[in-house]
Amino acid sequence: MASTAPPRAPDGRNGRPAPPRNSQELRAYARDRLIESRLTPNAISLMGLFGNLVAAFLVTQRLFFLAGIAFILGSVMDTMDGRYSRMSGKGTLFGAFLDSTLDRCEEGIVIAAIAGYFATRGEDFAAAMCVVAVLGSLMVSYTRARAEALGVECKVGLATRPVRVVLLSIGLIFAKGAGIGNFELLAPAIYVLAALTIFTVFQRVWHVRNELTRLDEESADRDEGAAEPL
């Protein structure tokens, strides 16, 4: 993608471009350096997976605050790989497949670790809600993928990926023992996440039903118009 920032003239001493003078030039400079680097979208996707694996491990060690930070960093990598792929032109079909596959795994890995934590404490209901949250998260993603395979855009619903990341991050950072106040928001975050993901699945199913019905009606109207004699 061509930079829209004005070109920077050499500084006259060593022939190199002058340092960025404003935020627009800084963004363009950083973008150009990234594109010229050997960094690939697949590498960013794998960095996101690594961050979530670290978060899951830290959960097993009851280091919830650090787990929350690792989860946030890993999730940021997840959002960057697609944008970097489009921006740099380095994306491939396999890269898109790998990104989608890892996205489905990473959230589940962290929630599975949280379920194990609840199970060791005898909190069976919270552990069961972790299973519901994972299932709901997978179904939110699946309904969108299946709808788009049918030609229907499906980004509706409350529990989108960024919302799920925020909820889980809050739960981890403000979990009991995380060291920030006397809070216990991990279980409530899981309950909200489970409820919102299931609700979002129904939202998307209803949306796709309405869109497909509309498309069928439009197709029937076109067929009737084509069948009318001139």
MODELLER restraints for C-alpha pairs under 7 A, 6 or more apart:
rsr = mdl.restraints
at = mdl.atoms
rsr.add(forms.Gaussian(group=physical.xy_distance, feature=features.Distance(at['CA:1:A'], at['CA:87:A']), mean=6.05, stdev=0.5))
rsr.add(forms.Gaussian(group=physical.xy_distance, feature=features.Distance(at['CA:1:A'], at['CA:88:A']), mean=6.85, stdev=0.5))
rsr.add(forms.Gaussian(group=physical.xy_distance, feature=features.Distance(at['CA:3:A'], at['CA:28:A']), mean=6.07, stdev=0.5))
rsr.add(forms.Gaussian(group=physical.xy_distance, feature=features.Distance(at['CA:5:A'], at['CA:24:A']), mean=6.38, stdev=0.5))
rsr.add(forms.Gaussian(group=physical.xy_distance, feature=features.Distance(at['CA:5:A'], at['CA:25:A']), mean=5.72, stdev=0.5))
rsr.add(forms.Gaussian(group=physical.xy_distance, feature=features.Distance(at['CA:5:A'], at['CA:28:A']), mean=6.51, stdev=0.5))
rsr.add(forms.Gaussian(group=physical.xy_distance, feature=features.Distance(at['CA:8:A'], at['CA:17:A']), mean=5.64, stdev=0.5))
rsr.add(forms.Gaussian(group=physical.xy_distance, feature=features.Distance(at['CA:8:A'], at['CA:18:A']), mean=6.03, stdev=0.5))
rsr.add(forms.Gaussian(group=physical.xy_distance, feature=features.Distance(at['CA:9:A'], at['CA:17:A']), mean=5.64, stdev=0.5))
rsr.add(forms.Gaussian(group=physical.xy_distance, feature=features.Distance(at['CA:9:A'], at['CA:18:A']), mean=6.28, stdev=0.5))
rsr.add(forms.Gaussian(group=physical.xy_distance, feature=features.Distance(at['CA:10:A'], at['CA:16:A']), mean=5.13, stdev=0.5))
rsr.add(forms.Gaussian(group=physical.xy_distance, feature=features.Distance(at['CA:10:A'], at['CA:17:A']), mean=4.31, stdev=0.5))
rsr.add(forms.Gaussian(group=physical.xy_distance, feature=features.Distance(at['CA:10:A'], at['CA:18:A']), mean=5.61, stdev=0.5))
rsr.add(forms.Gaussian(group=physical.xy_distance, feature=features.Distance(at['CA:11:A'], at['CA:17:A']), mean=5.98, stdev=0.5))
rsr.add(forms.Gaussian(group=physical.xy_distance, feature=features.Distance(at['CA:11:A'], at['CA:18:A']), mean=5.00, stdev=0.5))
rsr.add(forms.Gaussian(group=physical.xy_distance, feature=features.Distance(at['CA:20:A'], at['CA:26:A']), mean=5.14, stdev=0.5))
rsr.add(forms.Gaussian(group=physical.xy_distance, feature=features.Distance(at['CA:35:A'], at['CA:88:A']), mean=5.28, stdev=0.5))
rsr.add(forms.Gaussian(group=physical.xy_distance, feature=features.Distance(at['CA:40:A'], at['CA:90:A']), mean=6.66, stdev=0.5))
rsr.add(forms.Gaussian(group=physical.xy_distance, feature=features.Distance(at['CA:41:A'], at['CA:81:A']), mean=4.93, stdev=0.5))
rsr.add(forms.Gaussian(group=physical.xy_distance, feature=features.Distance(at['CA:41:A'], at['CA:84:A']), mean=6.35, stdev=0.5))
rsr.add(forms.Gaussian(group=physical.xy_distance, feature=features.Distance(at['CA:41:A'], at['CA:85:A']), mean=5.49, stdev=0.5))
rsr.add(forms.Gaussian(group=physical.xy_distance, feature=features.Distance(at['CA:41:A'], at['CA:91:A']), mean=6.50, stdev=0.5))
rsr.add(forms.Gaussian(group=physical.xy_distance, feature=features.Distance(at['CA:41:A'], at['CA:95:A']), mean=6.97, stdev=0.5))
rsr.add(forms.Gaussian(group=physical.xy_distance, feature=features.Distance(at['CA:42:A'], at['CA:95:A']), mean=5.80, stdev=0.5))
rsr.add(forms.Gaussian(group=physical.xy_distance, feature=features.Distance(at['CA:44:A'], at['CA:77:A']), mean=5.95, stdev=0.5))
rsr.add(forms.Gaussian(group=physical.xy_distance, feature=features.Distance(at['CA:44:A'], at['CA:81:A']), mean=5.52, stdev=0.5))
rsr.add(forms.Gaussian(group=physical.xy_distance, feature=features.Distance(at['CA:45:A'], at['CA:77:A']), mean=6.51, stdev=0.5))
rsr.add(forms.Gaussian(group=physical.xy_distance, feature=features.Distance(at['CA:45:A'], at['CA:78:A']), mean=5.99, stdev=0.5))
rsr.add(forms.Gaussian(group=physical.xy_distance, feature=features.Distance(at['CA:45:A'], at['CA:81:A']), mean=5.91, stdev=0.5))
rsr.add(forms.Gaussian(group=physical.xy_distance, feature=features.Distance(at['CA:45:A'], at['CA:99:A']), mean=5.97, stdev=0.5))
rsr.add(forms.Gaussian(group=physical.xy_distance, feature=features.Distance(at['CA:47:A'], at['CA:74:A']), mean=6.87, stdev=0.5))
rsr.add(forms.Gaussian(group=physical.xy_distance, feature=features.Distance(at['CA:47:A'], at['CA:77:A']), mean=6.65, stdev=0.5))
rsr.add(forms.Gaussian(group=physical.xy_distance, feature=features.Distance(at['CA:48:A'], at['CA:74:A']), mean=4.07, stdev=0.5))
rsr.add(forms.Gaussian(group=physical.xy_distance, feature=features.Distance(at['CA:48:A'], at['CA:75:A']), mean=6.19, stdev=0.5))
rsr.add(forms.Gaussian(group=physical.xy_distance, feature=features.Distance(at['CA:48:A'], at['CA:77:A']), mean=4.80, stdev=0.5))
rsr.add(forms.Gaussian(group=physical.xy_distance, feature=features.Distance(at['CA:48:A'], at['CA:78:A']), mean=5.50, stdev=0.5))
rsr.add(forms.Gaussian(group=physical.xy_distance, feature=features.Distance(at['CA:49:A'], at['CA:74:A']), mean=6.55, stdev=0.5))
rsr.add(forms.Gaussian(group=physical.xy_distance, feature=features.Distance(at['CA:49:A'], at['CA:102:A']), mean=6.75, stdev=0.5))
rsr.add(forms.Gaussian(group=physical.xy_distance, feature=features.Distance(at['CA:49:A'], at['CA:106:A']), mean=6.04, stdev=0.5))
rsr.add(forms.Gaussian(group=physical.xy_distance, feature=features.Distance(at['CA:51:A'], at['CA:70:A']), mean=5.44, stdev=0.5))
rsr.add(forms.Gaussian(group=physical.xy_distance, feature=features.Distance(at['CA:51:A'], at['CA:71:A']), mean=6.18, stdev=0.5))
rsr.add(forms.Gaussian(group=physical.xy_distance, feature=features.Distance(at['CA:51:A'], at['CA:73:A']), mean=6.45, stdev=0.5))
rsr.add(forms.Gaussian(group=physical.xy_distance, feature=features.Distance(at['CA:51:A'], at['CA:74:A']), mean=4.26, stdev=0.5))
rsr.add(forms.Gaussian(group=physical.xy_distance, feature=features.Distance(at['CA:52:A'], at['CA:70:A']), mean=6.54, stdev=0.5))
rsr.add(forms.Gaussian(group=physical.xy_distance, feature=features.Distance(at['CA:52:A'], at['CA:71:A']), mean=5.31, stdev=0.5))
rsr.add(forms.Gaussian(group=physical.xy_distance, feature=features.Distance(at['CA:52:A'], at['CA:74:A']), mean=5.43, stdev=0.5))
rsr.add(forms.Gaussian(group=physical.xy_distance, feature=features.Distance(at['CA:52:A'], at['CA:106:A']), mean=5.84, stdev=0.5))
rsr.add(forms.Gaussian(group=physical.xy_distance, feature=features.Distance(at['CA:52:A'], at['CA:110:A']), mean=6.50, stdev=0.5))
rsr.add(forms.Gaussian(group=physical.xy_distance, feature=features.Distance(at['CA:54:A'], at['CA:70:A']), mean=6.49, stdev=0.5))
rsr.add(forms.Gaussian(group=physical.xy_distance, feature=features.Distance(at['CA:55:A'], at['CA:67:A']), mean=4.22, stdev=0.5))
rsr.add(forms.Gaussian(group=physical.xy_distance, feature=features.Distance(at['CA:55:A'], at['CA:68:A']), mean=6.76, stdev=0.5))
rsr.add(forms.Gaussian(group=physical.xy_distance, feature=features.Distance(at['CA:55:A'], at['CA:70:A']), mean=5.09, stdev=0.5))
rsr.add(forms.Gaussian(group=physical.xy_distance, feature=features.Distance(at['CA:55:A'], at['CA:71:A']), mean=5.34, stdev=0.5))
rsr.add(forms.Gaussian(group=physical.xy_distance, feature=features.Distance(at['CA:55:A'], at['CA:110:A']), mean=6.55, stdev=0.5))
rsr.add(forms.Gaussian(group=physical.xy_distance, feature=features.Distance(at['CA:56:A'], at['CA:67:A']), mean=6.89, stdev=0.5))
rsr.add(forms.Gaussian(group=physical.xy_distance, feature=features.Distance(at['CA:56:A'], at['CA:109:A']), mean=6.46, stdev=0.5))
rsr.add(forms.Gaussian(group=physical.xy_distance, feature=features.Distance(at['CA:56:A'], at['CA:110:A']), mean=4.66, stdev=0.5))
rsr.add(forms.Gaussian(group=physical.xy_distance, feature=features.Distance(at['CA:56:A'], at['CA:113:A']), mean=5.42, stdev=0.5))
rsr.add(forms.Gaussian(group=physical.xy_distance, feature=features.Distance(at['CA:58:A'], at['CA:64:A']), mean=6.66, stdev=0.5))
rsr.add(forms.Gaussian(group=physical.xy_distance, feature=features.Distance(at['CA:58:A'], at['CA:66:A']), mean=6.84, stdev=0.5))
rsr.add(forms.Gaussian(group=physical.xy_distance, feature=features.Distance(at['CA:58:A'], at['CA:67:A']), mean=5.14, stdev=0.5))
rsr.add(forms.Gaussian(group=physical.xy_distance, feature=features.Distance(at['CA:59:A'], at['CA:67:A']), mean=5.89, stdev=0.5))
rsr.add(forms.Gaussian(group=physical.xy_distance, feature=features.Distance(at['CA:59:A'], at['CA:113:A']), mean=6.27, stdev=0.5))
rsr.add(forms.Gaussian(group=physical.xy_distance, feature=features.Distance(at['CA:59:A'], at['CA:114:A']), mean=6.53, stdev=0.5))
rsr.add(forms.Gaussian(group=physical.xy_distance, feature=features.Distance(at['CA:60:A'], at['CA:113:A']), mean=6.35, stdev=0.5))
rsr.add(forms.Gaussian(group=physical.xy_distance, feature=features.Distance(at['CA:60:A'], at['CA:117:A']), mean=6.59, stdev=0.5))
rsr.add(forms.Gaussian(group=physical.xy_distance, feature=features.Distance(at['CA:63:A'], at['CA:178:A']), mean=6.48, stdev=0.5))
rsr.add(forms.Gaussian(group=physical.xy_distance, feature=features.Distance(at['CA:64:A'], at['CA:172:A']), mean=5.26, stdev=0.5))
rsr.add(forms.Gaussian(group=physical.xy_distance, feature=features.Distance(at['CA:64:A'], at['CA:173:A']), mean=5.99, stdev=0.5))
rsr.add(forms.Gaussian(group=physical.xy_distance, feature=features.Distance(at['CA:64:A'], at['CA:175:A']), mean=6.38, stdev=0.5))
rsr.add(forms.Gaussian(group=physical.xy_distance, feature=features.Distance(at['CA:64:A'], at['CA:178:A']), mean=5.03, stdev=0.5))
rsr.add(forms.Gaussian(group=physical.xy_distance, feature=features.Distance(at['CA:65:A'], at['CA:172:A']), mean=6.13, stdev=0.5))
rsr.add(forms.Gaussian(group=physical.xy_distance, feature=features.Distance(at['CA:65:A'], at['CA:173:A']), mean=4.45, stdev=0.5))
rsr.add(forms.Gaussian(group=physical.xy_distance, feature=features.Distance(at['CA:65:A'], at['CA:178:A']), mean=4.88, stdev=0.5))
rsr.add(forms.Gaussian(group=physical.xy_distance, feature=features.Distance(at['CA:67:A'], at['CA:172:A']), mean=6.72, stdev=0.5))
rsr.add(forms.Gaussian(group=physical.xy_distance, feature=features.Distance(at['CA:68:A'], at['CA:169:A']), mean=5.23, stdev=0.5))
rsr.add(forms.Gaussian(group=physical.xy_distance, feature=features.Distance(at['CA:68:A'], at['CA:172:A']), mean=4.97, stdev=0.5))
rsr.add(forms.Gaussian(group=physical.xy_distance, feature=features.Distance(at['CA:68:A'], at['CA:173:A']), mean=5.17, stdev=0.5))
rsr.add(forms.Gaussian(group=physical.xy_distance, feature=features.Distance(at['CA:71:A'], at['CA:169:A']), mean=6.93, stdev=0.5))
rsr.add(forms.Gaussian(group=physical.xy_distance, feature=features.Distance(at['CA:72:A'], at['CA:169:A']), mean=6.58, stdev=0.5))
rsr.add(forms.Gaussian(group=physical.xy_distance, feature=features.Distance(at['CA:78:A'], at['CA:103:A']), mean=6.99, stdev=0.5))
rsr.add(forms.Gaussian(group=physical.xy_distance, feature=features.Distance(at['CA:85:A'], at['CA:91:A']), mean=4.50, stdev=0.5))
rsr.add(forms.Gaussian(group=physical.xy_distance, feature=features.Distance(at['CA:104:A'], at['CA:138:A']), mean=6.52, stdev=0.5))
rsr.add(forms.Gaussian(group=physical.xy_distance, feature=features.Distance(at['CA:108:A'], at['CA:134:A']), mean=5.62, stdev=0.5))
rsr.add(forms.Gaussian(group=physical.xy_distance, feature=features.Distance(at['CA:111:A'], at['CA:130:A']), mean=6.19, stdev=0.5))
rsr.add(forms.Gaussian(group=physical.xy_distance, feature=features.Distance(at['CA:111:A'], at['CA:134:A']), mean=6.91, stdev=0.5))
rsr.add(forms.Gaussian(group=physical.xy_distance, feature=features.Distance(at['CA:115:A'], at['CA:127:A']), mean=4.50, stdev=0.5))
rsr.add(forms.Gaussian(group=physical.xy_distance, feature=features.Distance(at['CA:115:A'], at['CA:130:A']), mean=5.59, stdev=0.5))
rsr.add(forms.Gaussian(group=physical.xy_distance, feature=features.Distance(at['CA:118:A'], at['CA:124:A']), mean=6.87, stdev=0.5))
rsr.add(forms.Gaussian(group=physical.xy_distance, feature=features.Distance(at['CA:118:A'], at['CA:126:A']), mean=6.31, stdev=0.5))
rsr.add(forms.Gaussian(group=physical.xy_distance, feature=features.Distance(at['CA:118:A'], at['CA:127:A']), mean=5.37, stdev=0.5))
rsr.add(forms.Gaussian(group=physical.xy_distance, feature=features.Distance(at['CA:119:A'], at['CA:127:A']), mean=5.85, stdev=0.5))
rsr.add(forms.Gaussian(group=physical.xy_distance, feature=features.Distance(at['CA:126:A'], at['CA:187:A']), mean=6.17, stdev=0.5))
rsr.add(forms.Gaussian(group=physical.xy_distance, feature=features.Distance(at['CA:129:A'], at['CA:190:A']), mean=6.64, stdev=0.5))
rsr.add(forms.Gaussian(group=physical.xy_distance, feature=features.Distance(at['CA:129:A'], at['CA:191:A']), mean=6.27, stdev=0.5))
rsr.add(forms.Gaussian(group=physical.xy_distance, feature=features.Distance(at['CA:129:A'], at['CA:194:A']), mean=6.30, stdev=0.5))
rsr.add(forms.Gaussian(group=physical.xy_distance, feature=features.Distance(at['CA:130:A'], at['CA:190:A']), mean=6.27, stdev=0.5))
rsr.add(forms.Gaussian(group=physical.xy_distance, feature=features.Distance(at['CA:132:A'], at['CA:194:A']), mean=5.62, stdev=0.5))
rsr.add(forms.Gaussian(group=physical.xy_distance, feature=features.Distance(at['CA:133:A'], at['CA:190:A']), mean=6.89, stdev=0.5))
rsr.add(forms.Gaussian(group=physical.xy_distance, feature=features.Distance(at['CA:133:A'], at['CA:193:A']), mean=5.94, stdev=0.5))
rsr.add(forms.Gaussian(group=physical.xy_distance, feature=features.Distance(at['CA:133:A'], at['CA:194:A']), mean=3.99, stdev=0.5))
rsr.add(forms.Gaussian(group=physical.xy_distance, feature=features.Distance(at['CA:133:A'], at['CA:197:A']), mean=6.69, stdev=0.5))
rsr.add(forms.Gaussian(group=physical.xy_distance, feature=features.Distance(at['CA:136:A'], at['CA:194:A']), mean=6.49, stdev=0.5))
rsr.add(forms.Gaussian(group=physical.xy_distance, feature=features.Distance(at['CA:136:A'], at['CA:197:A']), mean=4.78, stdev=0.5))
rsr.add(forms.Gaussian(group=physical.xy_distance, feature=features.Distance(at['CA:136:A'], at['CA:198:A']), mean=5.13, stdev=0.5))
rsr.add(forms.Gaussian(group=physical.xy_distance, feature=features.Distance(at['CA:137:A'], at['CA:197:A']), mean=5.72, stdev=0.5))
rsr.add(forms.Gaussian(group=physical.xy_distance, feature=features.Distance(at['CA:139:A'], at['CA:201:A']), mean=6.39, stdev=0.5))
rsr.add(forms.Gaussian(group=physical.xy_distance, feature=features.Distance(at['CA:140:A'], at['CA:197:A']), mean=6.53, stdev=0.5))
rsr.add(forms.Gaussian(group=physical.xy_distance, feature=features.Distance(at['CA:140:A'], at['CA:200:A']), mean=6.58, stdev=0.5))
rsr.add(forms.Gaussian(group=physical.xy_distance, feature=features.Distance(at['CA:140:A'], at['CA:201:A']), mean=5.30, stdev=0.5))
rsr.add(forms.Gaussian(group=physical.xy_distance, feature=features.Distance(at['CA:143:A'], at['CA:204:A']), mean=6.69, stdev=0.5))
rsr.add(forms.Gaussian(group=physical.xy_distance, feature=features.Distance(at['CA:144:A'], at['CA:154:A']), mean=5.13, stdev=0.5))
rsr.add(forms.Gaussian(group=physical.xy_distance, feature=features.Distance(at['CA:144:A'], at['CA:155:A']), mean=6.78, stdev=0.5))
rsr.add(forms.Gaussian(group=physical.xy_distance, feature=features.Distance(at['CA:147:A'], at['CA:153:A']), mean=6.61, stdev=0.5))
rsr.add(forms.Gaussian(group=physical.xy_distance, feature=features.Distance(at['CA:147:A'], at['CA:154:A']), mean=6.28, stdev=0.5))
rsr.add(forms.Gaussian(group=physical.xy_distance, feature=features.Distance(at['CA:147:A'], at['CA:208:A']), mean=6.56, stdev=0.5))
rsr.add(forms.Gaussian(group=physical.xy_distance, feature=features.Distance(at['CA:148:A'], at['CA:154:A']), mean=6.71, stdev=0.5))
rsr.add(forms.Gaussian(group=physical.xy_distance, feature=features.Distance(at['CA:152:A'], at['CA:208:A']), mean=6.82, stdev=0.5))
rsr.add(forms.Gaussian(group=physical.xy_distance, feature=features.Distance(at['CA:152:A'], at['CA:211:A']), mean=6.96, stdev=0.5))
rsr.add(forms.Gaussian(group=physical.xy_distance, feature=features.Distance(at['CA:154:A'], at['CA:204:A']), mean=6.66, stdev=0.5))
rsr.add(forms.Gaussian(group=physical.xy_distance, feature=features.Distance(at['CA:156:A'], at['CA:204:A']), mean=6.30, stdev=0.5))
rsr.add(forms.Gaussian(group=physical.xy_distance, feature=features.Distance(at['CA:157:A'], at['CA:200:A']), mean=4.80, stdev=0.5))
rsr.add(forms.Gaussian(group=physical.xy_distance, feature=features.Distance(at['CA:157:A'], at['CA:203:A']), mean=5.80, stdev=0.5))
rsr.add(forms.Gaussian(group=physical.xy_distance, feature=features.Distance(at['CA:157:A'], at['CA:204:A']), mean=6.48, stdev=0.5))
rsr.add(forms.Gaussian(group=physical.xy_distance, feature=features.Distance(at['CA:158:A'], at['CA:196:A']), mean=6.60, stdev=0.5))
rsr.add(forms.Gaussian(group=physical.xy_distance, feature=features.Distance(at['CA:158:A'], at['CA:200:A']), mean=5.78, stdev=0.5))
rsr.add(forms.Gaussian(group=physical.xy_distance, feature=features.Distance(at['CA:159:A'], at['CA:196:A']), mean=5.58, stdev=0.5))
rsr.add(forms.Gaussian(group=physical.xy_distance, feature=features.Distance(at['CA:159:A'], at['CA:197:A']), mean=5.37, stdev=0.5))
rsr.add(forms.Gaussian(group=physical.xy_distance, feature=features.Distance(at['CA:159:A'], at['CA:200:A']), mean=5.91, stdev=0.5))
rsr.add(forms.Gaussian(group=physical.xy_distance, feature=features.Distance(at['CA:164:A'], at['CA:193:A']), mean=6.64, stdev=0.5))
rsr.add(forms.Gaussian(group=physical.xy_distance, feature=features.Distance(at['CA:167:A'], at['CA:189:A']), mean=5.84, stdev=0.5))
rsr.add(forms.Gaussian(group=physical.xy_distance, feature=features.Distance(at['CA:167:A'], at['CA:193:A']), mean=6.86, stdev=0.5))
rsr.add(forms.Gaussian(group=physical.xy_distance, feature=features.Distance(at['CA:168:A'], at['CA:189:A']), mean=6.19, stdev=0.5))
rsr.add(forms.Gaussian(group=physical.xy_distance, feature=features.Distance(at['CA:171:A'], at['CA:185:A']), mean=4.88, stdev=0.5))
rsr.add(forms.Gaussian(group=physical.xy_distance, feature=features.Distance(at['CA:171:A'], at['CA:186:A']), mean=3.92, stdev=0.5))
rsr.add(forms.Gaussian(group=physical.xy_distance, feature=features.Distance(at['CA:171:A'], at['CA:189:A']), mean=5.12, stdev=0.5))
rsr.add(forms.Gaussian(group=physical.xy_distance, feature=features.Distance(at['CA:172:A'], at['CA:186:A']), mean=5.76, stdev=0.5))
rsr.add(forms.Gaussian(group=physical.xy_distance, feature=features.Distance(at['CA:174:A'], at['CA:180:A']), mean=6.26, stdev=0.5))
rsr.add(forms.Gaussian(group=physical.xy_distance, feature=features.Distance(at['CA:174:A'], at['CA:183:A']), mean=5.79, stdev=0.5))
rsr.add(forms.Gaussian(group=physical.xy_distance, feature=features.Distance(at['CA:174:A'], at['CA:184:A']), mean=6.22, stdev=0.5))
rsr.add(forms.Gaussian(group=physical.xy_distance, feature=features.Distance(at['CA:174:A'], at['CA:185:A']), mean=5.60, stdev=0.5))
rsr.add(forms.Gaussian(group=physical.xy_distance, feature=features.Distance(at['CA:174:A'], at['CA:186:A']), mean=6.88, stdev=0.5))
rsr.add(forms.Gaussian(group=physical.xy_distance, feature=features.Distance(at['CA:175:A'], at['CA:183:A']), mean=6.15, stdev=0.5))
rsr.add(forms.Gaussian(group=physical.xy_distance, feature=features.Distance(at['CA:175:A'], at['CA:184:A']), mean=4.69, stdev=0.5))
rsr.add(forms.Gaussian(group=physical.xy_distance, feature=features.Distance(at['CA:175:A'], at['CA:185:A']), mean=5.21, stdev=0.5))
rsr.add(forms.Gaussian(group=physical.xy_distance, feature=features.Distance(at['CA:175:A'], at['CA:186:A']), mean=4.92, stdev=0.5))
rsr.add(forms.Gaussian(group=physical.xy_distance, feature=features.Distance(at['CA:176:A'], at['CA:182:A']), mean=6.71, stdev=0.5))
rsr.add(forms.Gaussian(group=physical.xy_distance, feature=features.Distance(at['CA:176:A'], at['CA:183:A']), mean=5.52, stdev=0.5))
rsr.add(forms.Gaussian(group=physical.xy_distance, feature=features.Distance(at['CA:176:A'], at['CA:184:A']), mean=4.51, stdev=0.5))
